[in-house]
Amino acid sequence: MKKNLSELAIWGNSPIFENQIPVGQINLPSWEYFCDSFHDLFERRYYTNHGVLTQEFEEKLCRLLGTRYALVMTNATIALSLACKGLNLPVGGKVIVPSFTFAATVQALSWAGLEPVFCDITHHSHLITPDTVAPLLDTPGVCAILGVHLWGNACDADGLTKLAKERDISIFFDAAHAIGCTHRGFSIGGFGSCEVFSFHGTKILTSTEGGCITTNDDDLAERLRNLRSSYGRRMTVPIPIAGYGRFSEAQAAFGLLSLEDFPKNCAANEKRMHLYVEGLRAVPGIRFLLPTPGERHNYQYVVLEIEEKEFGLSRDALVRILEAENVLVRRYFVPGMHRCVPYKTQFPQYMNTLPVTDALCEKVMQVPSGQRVTDGDITVICDLIRFVHTHAKKLKGALPKREEPQQ
Ligand code: T4K
C-alpha cells in the first residue's frame, strides 16, 4: 500500500496494480466444457439462427424467469428496438424513459423511430416511480413507458402498470441488469408487456454478446419471432419490418455454460460486494446503492455514491486517482442522456428538469467486481479509497487539471 501522497500513480509513479482491473469482465466457463460444446457445434455444422442450443437456452431461460416465452436476440439494444416494433408503437410516438440509463436504452427508441420523454428518478433507488412519471403522461403523443430496473433493483412495476392502464398506453421494461432478480418475490421477466435482458460479455449471465425478450403474451411472442428472422417462426404474422436480431449457436453454447455457473457467480459477487461494504463502512461520504432487502439479486454491479462535502474530494477526482492505479472504476452514467448528443440539441426542454438525475451523475461510480477480482484486490482498493479520503484536503488543490470530453 502507498504510504505517502507523493507515491500515488497520478503523479507518474508506478500504479499499485500491475494489470488493469476493469469494472466488469467476462465470467468465463471452464475451458473443457467450452471445448466440448464447440466440438458438438462443429459436428452439427449448424452455426446460427435458431439452432438446437438456442432453443435449449430459451427453454432454460423460461424456467429460470418463470415466463412463457424467452426470445434470444443478437444483443439487448436490438432486442429493445424489436420490442418497440413488436408492441406496435407508432413511428413518431413518445416514450417516457429515464435519462439516467445506458445510452442503448434511449438509442433503441430512436432506432425504432420513437421520441424519448426524459423522466427523473428518486435518489434512494435511482429508479423512475409513478410520482416521477405521472406529470409526463399529459405530454401529447405519449404511447408507452419504458422503465429500467437499474442495477438489478426493480421499478415499482405495479404502480407504473396501473398508470399505463389508466392511460391505455404500453409499458415494458429494460431489465438488462436484472437477470435472476425478483420484485415482490416474483422473477423479473414477467412484468409489463415484455422485458429485455442483456447477456453482454460484462454481464453476470453472458452469451458473449446477446439479449433476450421475455413475455407471457402469445401474440406479442409471435410478432417478435417474425421480427427476429424467419427461423424459429411458428406462424407468419404481419410485422412492420424484419429486424434480423439473430442469435448464433456459439452465443447459445456460451450462454448455456454461463447459466450453469450463474448461481456460483452471483454468490461470489455477493461476497465481493460485502467486502467493499465492510472495507468502506467507516469512510464518510460513501453510500452504497444496495440490493432491495428481501429480494433475490444477481450482484452484477457494486454501486457507490460519493458525497464530495463529506468525503473531501469529488467523485471525478477519486475516479482519476483510482484509474491511475489501474483500478478502472466506471461512472455509469455520465452525463444523463438528456445532456448527450443528439438529444441535448433535439430536446433542449429537458435540460434543467431532471435535478435528481443531474445530481447523481456527479456522484455515482461502480467499482470492479467479477471473476478476476480477488478478495486481496478489494482490500487494496478499499485501503486506497480510505487513504485518499484521509488526505483529501491536501489532494484537493494539487490534482492536475483534466478536460472532460464533449458528449
Ligand atoms: N440497457 C441497459 C440499462 C444497459 O446497461 C445496457 C448495456 C443495455 C441496455 C444494452 O445491452 P447490450 O446491447 O450491450 O446487450 C458496458 C456494456 O457494453 C453494456 O452491455 C452495458 N449495458 C453497459 C452498462 O456497460 P462499456 O462500454 O462500459 O463496456 P466495455 O465493453 O468497455 O466493458 C467494460 C470493461 O470490461 C472494460 O474495461 C473491459 C472489460 N471487459 C469487457 C469485455 C466485453 C473484459 O475484460 N472482457 C470482455 O470480454 O459498456
Boltz pocket constraint, residues with backbone or C-beta under 6 A from the ligand:
constraints:
  - pocket:
      binder: B
      contacts: [[A, 22], [A, 23], [A, 24], [A, 25], [A, 26], [A, 75], [A, 76], [A, 77], [A, 78], [A, 101], [A, 102], [A, 104], [A, 105], [A, 148], [A, 174], [A, 176], [A, 177], [A, 197], [A, 198], [A, 199], [A, 200], [A, 201], [A, 202], [A, 208], [A, 210], [A, 211], [A, 328], [A, 330], [A, 332]]
      max_distance: 6.0
